[in-house]
Amino acid sequence: MQITDKHNDRIAKMIFASVYPHYVTKVESKGRTKEELHQVIEWLTGFNAKKLQVLIDQKVTFETFFDKATLNPNAQLITGVICGYRIEEIENPLTKKARYLDKLVDELAKGRKMEKILRS
């Protein structure tokens, strides 16, 4: 699939707090926990649960969310297809980071072992 500037702009302006409940629902419906989701988010972004809640309360965009994040140096090990896009072929840095997060949430929901998800 081809990623357009319009697609990248839509992701940048999306409010993280509007997507976060969907992440929680997805992982909990598959028997995983909110705490495990927070562990995955912290691994990728450096945000602990308290900082994550502040960002949710502030209704930051994905652009601001990832601007404030300290991306894990092993994030580039996240590969594969998510939402129809091959992560390693995504050129826009923000879109790539958002798809990293989507991929980790997907792996968590699919029951993958935490040490594999966290690329350790």
Summary of the structure (lengths in Angstrom):
residues: 120
radius of gyration: 13.4
end to end distance: 29.9
largest distance: 36.4
contacts: 322
relative contact order: 0.19
helix: 67%
strand: 5%
